[in-house]
């Protein structure tokens, strides 16, 4: 009924527009086109030459990911160096030792009657057993100085935790905490640095070289000082990962561009 009120020209143009829409739909209908197109998979052989139907640009994601991975792997592991570790170790030992001397070693007679007092004032490693041995007699200045020297010498240099060895590469970056603006590249750290286990073994050897100490006293001093020998270089996982991500972000996506009519693959070539 609505069409009865339209003029012949209006009916013509409405019909013409409908015909155009229908024709457009039929031409671009994907269900009509599928049967005539060649469908390929990777490693198929092209049955005919294929050209780009228009100007095309796409991202080569596998190549981009490969370059980003290479960029990450090119960043050397970052380690932090604390040069004052030897002095810290000696000071910690002296702090416990002096407290023991003030409260637990006033005189030998008093200690003989009250071992508990000596034990309670030893604040270092080893607990009451070590405190009891170290407070049992008055050690000479040469003996205590020899222990301090053993602690300091065993703490010197680049000492790393044995577990950090897995992060070593041929070269590593080292940042000195005392000089944060300076960066040092160290080659072959595994050969030039000392593992913590070896540093503590050096401490034991140095203490055992103090001939005036009894075996029991040697063990007590070693137990008291062993935990003071700490790594002076440590792997900075956060800084390393941040540097690697920054390096990867510098890699721009690799793109592939084709002009209209340009050959994508020739007949007989592998996809």
Helices and strands as residue ranges (DSSP letters): G 2-5, H 8-27, H 30-33, G 34-36, E 50-51, E 56-59, H 61-74, E 78-81, H 85-104, H 108-113, H 115-120, H 127-134, H 141-155, E 159-160, G 162-167, E 171-176, E 179-187, H 189-192, E 194-195, H 196-208, H 215-226, E 233-235, H 237-249, E 255-258, E 263-265
